[in-house]
Amino acid sequence: MMDHIVDLELCEPAPFMFGDNGHLGVTDGQSVWIVVVTCEALRATALPPEASVKRLSRYAGVYRDMAEA
């Protein structure tokens, strides 16, 4: 089992698209980072393949967990 380096929580800004990629705000309680989710990752997450803020928001926890690990 992998140990997490840092525990992250979703925060502001709300999930948004910039260009073809999605962006999520995450924090460890002290600093805020932006996690970039590529359009390829968004399309590969579920069917039908789509890169949208709806998909980004729906799977935000999954992307956060991947960034955390």
The first five atom37 places (N, CA, C, CB, O) and aatype in JSON, in Angstrom:
{
  "aatype": [12, 12, 3, 8, 9, 19, 3, 10, 6, 10, 4, 6, 14, 0, 14, 13, 12, 13, 7, 3, 2, 7, 8, 10, 7, 19, 16, 3, 7, 5, 15, 19, 17, 9, 19, 19, 19, 16, 4, 6, 0, 10, 1, 0, 16, 0, 10, 14, 14, 6, 0, 15, 19, 11, 1, 10, 15, 1, 18, 0, 7, 19, 18, 1, 3, 12, 0, 6, 0],
  "atom_mask": [
    [1, 1, 1, 1, 1],
    [1, 1, 1, 1, 1],
    [1, 1, 1, 1, 1],
    [1, 1, 1, 1, 1],
    [1, 1, 1, 1, 1],
    [1, 1, 1, 1, 1],
    [1, 1, 1, 1, 1],
    [1, 1, 1, 1, 1],
    [1, 1, 1, 1, 1],
    [1, 1, 1, 1, 1],
    [1, 1, 1, 1, 1],
    [1, 1, 1, 1, 1],
    [1, 1, 1, 1, 1],
    [1, 1, 1, 1, 1],
    [1, 1, 1, 1, 1],
    [1, 1, 1, 1, 1],
    [1, 1, 1, 1, 1],
    [1, 1, 1, 1, 1],
    [1, 1, 1, 0, 1],
    [1, 1, 1, 1, 1],
    [1, 1, 1, 1, 1],
    [1, 1, 1, 0, 1],
    [1, 1, 1, 1, 1],
    [1, 1, 1, 1, 1],
    [1, 1, 1, 0, 1],
    [1, 1, 1, 1, 1],
    [1, 1, 1, 1, 1],
    [1, 1, 1, 1, 1],
    [1, 1, 1, 0, 1],
    [1, 1, 1, 1, 1],
    [1, 1, 1, 1, 1],
    [1, 1, 1, 1, 1],
    [1, 1, 1, 1, 1],
    [1, 1, 1, 1, 1],
    [1, 1, 1, 1, 1],
    [1, 1, 1, 1, 1],
    [1, 1, 1, 1, 1],
    [1, 1, 1, 1, 1],
    [1, 1, 1, 1, 1],
    [1, 1, 1, 1, 1],
    [1, 1, 1, 1, 1],
    [1, 1, 1, 1, 1],
    [1, 1, 1, 1, 1],
    [1, 1, 1, 1, 1],
    [1, 1, 1, 1, 1],
    [1, 1, 1, 1, 1],
    [1, 1, 1, 1, 1],
    [1, 1, 1, 1, 1],
    [1, 1, 1, 1, 1],
    [1, 1, 1, 1, 1],
    [1, 1, 1, 1, 1],
    [1, 1, 1, 1, 1],
    [1, 1, 1, 1, 1],
    [1, 1, 1, 1, 1],
    [1, 1, 1, 1, 1],
    [1, 1, 1, 1, 1],
    [1, 1, 1, 1, 1],
    [1, 1, 1, 1, 1],
    [1, 1, 1, 1, 1],
    [1, 1, 1, 1, 1],
    [1, 1, 1, 0, 1],
    [1, 1, 1, 1, 1],
    [1, 1, 1, 1, 1],
    [1, 1, 1, 1, 1],
    [1, 1, 1, 1, 1],
    [1, 1, 1, 1, 1],
    [1, 1, 1, 1, 1],
    [1, 1, 1, 1, 1],
    [1, 1, 1, 1, 1]
  ],
  "atom_positions": [
    [[0.84, -1.18, 0.0], [0.0, 0.0, 0.0], [0.88, 1.24, 0.0], [-0.95, 0.0, 1.21], [1.84, 1.32, 0.76]],
    [[0.55, 2.21, -0.86], [1.31, 3.45, -0.94], [0.9, 4.4, 0.18], [1.11, 4.11, -2.3], [-0.29, 4.56, 0.46]],
    [[1.87, 5.02, 0.8], [1.57, 6.07, 1.77], [1.42, 7.38, 1.01], [2.69, 6.19, 2.85], [2.17, 7.67, 0.07]],
    [[0.44, 8.16, 1.42], [0.26, 9.46, 0.79], [1.31, 10.42, 1.3], [-1.16, 10.02, 1.06], [1.62, 10.45, 2.5]],
    [[1.87, 11.2, 0.42], [2.85, 12.2, 0.8], [2.15, 13.36, 1.49], [3.64, 12.7, -0.44], [2.67, 13.92, 2.46]],
    [[0.97, 13.72, 1.01], [0.22, 14.85, 1.57], [-1.27, 14.57, 1.38], [0.64, 16.19, 0.89], [-1.66, 13.99, 0.37]],
    [[-2.08, 14.99, 2.33], [-3.54, 14.87, 2.19], [-4.07, 16.14, 1.56], [-4.22, 14.61, 3.57], [-3.83, 17.24, 2.07]],
    [[-4.78, 16.01, 0.46], [-5.32, 17.15, -0.26], [-6.84, 17.17, -0.19], [-4.86, 17.12, -1.72], [-7.48, 16.12, -0.15]],
    [[-7.39, 18.35, -0.18], [-8.83, 18.56, -0.25], [-9.11, 19.5, -1.42], [-9.39, 19.15, 1.09], [-8.31, 20.38, -1.73]],
    [[-10.26, 19.31, -2.05], [-10.68, 20.23, -3.11], [-10.99, 21.58, -2.48], [-11.91, 19.67, -3.89], [-11.48, 21.64, -1.35]],
    [[-10.71, 22.64, -3.2], [-10.97, 23.99, -2.7], [-11.24, 24.92, -3.87], [-9.77, 24.51, -1.84], [-11.31, 24.49, -5.02]],
    [[-11.38, 26.19, -3.58], [-11.53, 27.21, -4.62], [-10.18, 27.38, -5.32], [-12.03, 28.57, -4.03], [-9.16, 27.27, -4.65]],
    [[-10.12, 27.63, -6.59], [-11.26, 27.91, -7.45], [-12.02, 26.65, -7.81], [-10.79, 28.61, -8.7], [-11.49, 25.54, -7.76]],
    [[-13.27, 26.83, -8.18], [-14.11, 25.73, -8.63], [-13.48, 25.12, -9.89], [-15.57, 26.22, -8.93], [-12.74, 25.8, -10.6]],
    [[-13.75, 23.84, -10.17], [-13.21, 23.21, -11.37], [-13.52, 24.05, -12.62], [-13.78, 21.79, -11.54], [-14.63, 24.54, -12.79]],
    [[-12.51, 24.19, -13.49], [-12.7, 24.95, -14.72], [-11.85, 24.38, -15.83], [-12.37, 26.43, -14.5], [-10.86, 23.68, -15.59]],
    [[-12.25, 24.68, -17.04], [-11.5, 24.29, -18.23], [-10.71, 25.5, -18.71], [-12.45, 23.75, -19.36], [-11.21, 26.62, -18.7]],
    [[-9.48, 25.27, -19.11], [-8.66, 26.3, -19.74], [-8.0, 25.62, -20.91], [-7.59, 26.94, -18.74], [-7.2, 24.71, -20.74]],
    [[-8.35, 26.07, -22.1], [-7.92, 25.35, -23.3], [-8.63, 24.0, -23.3], [0.0, 0.0, 0.0], [-9.83, 23.93, -23.04]],
    [[-7.9, 22.95, -23.58], [-8.48, 21.6, -23.62], [-8.37, 20.88, -22.28], [-7.79, 20.78, -24.7], [-8.92, 19.79, -22.13]],
    [[-7.67, 21.46, -21.32], [-7.4, 20.78, -20.06], [-8.27, 21.29, -18.92], [-5.96, 20.95, -19.69], [-8.7, 22.44, -18.91]],
    [[-8.54, 20.4, -17.95], [-9.29, 20.77, -16.77], [-8.35, 21.19, -15.66], [0.0, 0.0, 0.0], [-7.19, 20.78, -15.63]],
    [[-8.86, 22.02, -14.75], [-8.06, 22.51, -13.62], [-8.88, 22.43, -12.35], [-7.57, 23.96, -13.87], [-10.05, 22.82, -12.32]],
    [[-8.25, 21.92, -11.28], [-8.9, 21.78, -9.98], [-8.06, 22.48, -8.92], [-9.1, 20.28, -9.61], [-6.84, 22.37, -8.92]],
    [[-8.72, 23.2, -8.01], [-8.03, 23.77, -6.87], [-7.97, 22.73, -5.76], [0.0, 0.0, 0.0], [-8.98, 22.11, -5.44]],
    [[-6.77, 22.54, -5.18], [-6.61, 21.62, -4.05], [-5.75, 22.3, -2.98], [-5.96, 20.27, -4.5], [-4.95, 23.19, -3.29]],
    [[-5.93, 21.88, -1.73], [-5.14, 22.44, -0.64], [-4.79, 21.37, 0.37], [-5.9, 23.57, 0.04], [-5.5, 20.38, 0.54]],
    [[-3.67, 21.58, 1.04], [-3.28, 20.74, 2.17], [-3.59, 21.45, 3.48], [-1.78, 20.38, 2.09], [-3.19, 20.99, 4.55]],
    [[-4.28, 22.57, 3.41], [-4.62, 23.38, 4.57], [-3.68, 24.56, 4.76], [0.0, 0.0, 0.0], [-3.99, 25.49, 5.51]],
    [[-2.55, 24.54, 4.07], [-1.59, 25.64, 4.16], [-1.37, 26.31, 2.82], [-0.26, 25.13, 4.71], [-1.31, 27.54, 2.73]],
    [[-1.26, 25.51, 1.77], [-1.01, 26.02, 0.42], [-2.12, 25.56, -0.51], [0.37, 25.55, -0.11], [-2.79, 24.55, -0.26]],
    [[-2.31, 26.31, -1.59], [-3.29, 25.96, -2.62], [-2.53, 25.69, -3.91], [-4.36, 27.11, -2.81], [-1.64, 26.45, -4.3]],
    [[-2.89, 24.6, -4.57], [-2.31, 24.26, -5.86], [-3.41, 24.07, -6.88], [-1.44, 22.99, -5.76], [-4.57, 23.85, -6.53]],
    [[-3.04, 24.17, -8.13], [-3.94, 23.85, -9.24], [-3.46, 22.53, -9.84], [-3.98, 25.01, -10.32], [-2.32, 22.41, -10.27]],
    [[-4.36, 21.55, -9.88], [-4.08, 20.26, -10.52], [-4.59, 20.36, -11.95], [-4.75, 19.06, -9.74], [-5.76, 20.67, -12.17]],
    [[-3.72, 20.1, -12.91], [-4.1, 20.1, -14.32], [-4.44, 18.68, -14.73], [-2.96, 20.69, -15.21], [-3.63, 17.77, -14.58]],
    [[-5.64, 18.51, -15.26], [-6.11, 17.21, -15.75], [-6.16, 17.32, -17.28], [-7.52, 16.81, -15.14], [-6.96, 18.09, -17.82]],
    [[-5.32, 16.56, -17.96], [-5.24, 16.68, -19.41], [-6.55, 16.25, -20.08], [-4.08, 15.84, -19.94], [-7.33, 15.48, -19.52]],
    [[-6.76, 16.75, -21.27], [-7.96, 16.36, -22.01], [-7.96, 14.86, -22.28], [-8.05, 17.14, -23.34], [-9.02, 14.25, -22.31]],
    [[-6.78, 14.26, -22.47], [-6.69, 12.82, -22.68], [-7.17, 12.07, -21.45], [-5.25, 12.41, -23.03], [-7.88, 11.07, -21.57]],
    [[-6.79, 12.53, -20.26], [-7.23, 11.89, -19.02], [-8.74, 12.05, -18.84], [-6.49, 12.49, -17.8], [-9.42, 11.1, -18.45]],
    [[-9.26, 13.23, -19.12], [-10.71, 13.45, -19.02], [-11.46, 12.51, -19.95], [-11.06, 14.92, -19.34], [-12.46, 11.91, -19.55]],
    [[-10.99, 12.38, -21.18], [-11.67, 11.53, -22.16], [-11.57, 10.05, -21.8], [-11.08, 11.76, -23.55], [-12.47, 9.27, -22.12]],
    [[-10.49, 9.66, -21.13], [-10.27, 8.26, -20.79], [-11.01, 7.83, -19.52], [-8.8, 7.99, -20.64], [-11.07, 6.64, -19.21]],
    [[-11.56, 8.78, -18.78], [-12.17, 8.47, -17.48], [-13.46, 7.68, -17.61], [-12.44, 9.75, -16.74], [-13.7, 6.77, -16.82]],
    [[-14.29, 8.0, -18.58], [-15.6, 7.34, -18.73], [-16.07, 7.49, -20.16], [-16.64, 7.94, -17.74], [-15.53, 8.29, -20.93]],
    [[-17.08, 6.73, -20.51], [-17.68, 6.83, -21.84], [-18.93, 7.69, -21.75], [-18.02, 5.43, -22.42], [-19.61, 7.67, -20.73]],
    [[-19.26, 8.44, -22.78], [-18.48, 8.63, -24.0], [-17.28, 9.53, -23.72], [-19.36, 9.25, -25.11], [-17.3, 10.32, -22.78]],
    [[-16.22, 9.4, -24.54], [-15.04, 10.24, -24.35], [-15.43, 11.72, -24.44], [-13.95, 9.9, -25.4], [-16.0, 12.16, -25.44]],
    [[-15.12, 12.46, -23.4], [-15.46, 13.89, -23.41], [-14.54, 14.61, -22.44], [-16.96, 14.12, -23.02], [-14.21, 14.1, -21.37]],
    [[-14.14, 15.8, -22.83], [-13.34, 16.68, -21.96], [-14.2, 17.9, -21.67], [-11.96, 17.08, -22.64], [-14.29, 18.82, -22.48]],
    [[-14.83, 17.9, -20.5], [-15.75, 18.98, -20.15], [-15.67, 19.28, -18.66], [-17.2, 18.62, -20.55], [-15.18, 18.47, -17.88]],
    [[-16.17, 20.45, -18.28], [-16.2, 20.82, -16.87], [-17.16, 19.9, -16.1], [-16.63, 22.29, -16.7], [-16.96, 19.66, -14.91]],
    [[-18.18, 19.39, -16.78], [-19.11, 18.45, -16.14], [-18.36, 17.17, -15.75], [-20.29, 18.11, -17.1], [-18.5, 16.7, -14.62]],
    [[-17.58, 16.61, -16.67], [-16.79, 15.42, -16.37], [-15.75, 15.71, -15.29], [-16.1, 14.89, -17.65], [-15.57, 14.92, -14.37]],
    [[-15.08, 16.85, -15.4], [-14.08, 17.25, -14.42], [-14.68, 17.34, -13.03], [-13.45, 18.59, -14.82], [-14.09, 16.86, -12.06]],
    [[-15.84, 17.95, -12.92], [-16.51, 18.1, -11.63], [-16.97, 16.75, -11.08], [-17.7, 19.05, -11.76], [-16.82, 16.49, -9.88]],
    [[-17.53, 15.92, -11.93], [-18.05, 14.63, -11.49], [-16.94, 13.73, -10.92], [-18.74, 13.92, -12.66], [-17.17, 13.03, -9.94]],
    [[-15.76, 13.77, -11.52], [-14.67, 12.9, -11.12], [-13.56, 13.67, -10.39], [-14.09, 12.2, -12.33], [-12.43, 13.19, -10.31]],
    [[-13.86, 14.84, -9.85], [-12.85, 15.67, -9.18], [-12.15, 14.92, -8.06], [-13.5, 16.94, -8.63], [-10.94, 15.05, -7.88]],
    [[-12.91, 14.13, -7.3], [-12.3, 13.37, -6.21], [-11.29, 12.34, -6.69], [0.0, 0.0, 0.0], [-10.27, 12.12, -6.04]],
    [[-11.57, 11.73, -7.82], [-10.65, 10.75, -8.42], [-9.36, 11.44, -8.83], [-11.31, 10.05, -9.64], [-8.27, 10.95, -8.53]],
    [[-9.48, 12.57, -9.5], [-8.29, 13.3, -9.95], [-7.49, 13.82, -8.76], [-8.69, 14.46, -10.86], [-6.26, 13.8, -8.78]],
    [[-8.2, 14.28, -7.71], [-7.53, 14.73, -6.49], [-6.74, 13.58, -5.85], [-8.56, 15.3, -5.48], [-5.6, 13.76, -5.44]],
    [[-7.37, 12.4, -5.78], [-6.7, 11.23, -5.19], [-5.45, 10.87, -5.99], [-7.66, 10.02, -5.13], [-4.44, 10.48, -5.41]],
    [[-5.51, 10.98, -7.3], [-4.35, 10.67, -8.13], [-3.23, 11.68, -7.88], [-4.74, 10.65, -9.63], [-2.06, 11.31, -7.79]],
    [[-3.59, 12.95, -7.76], [-2.58, 13.99, -7.48], [-1.99, 13.77, -6.09], [-3.21, 15.41, -7.59], [-0.79, 13.98, -5.88]],
    [[-2.81, 13.36, -5.16], [-2.37, 13.13, -3.79], [-1.36, 11.97, -3.7], [-3.58, 12.84, -2.89], [-0.39, 12.03, -2.95]],
    [[-1.62, 10.94, -4.48], [-0.75, 9.77, -4.46], [0.57, 10.06, -5.16], [-1.44, 8.57, -5.11], [1.43, 9.18, -5.24]]
  ]
}
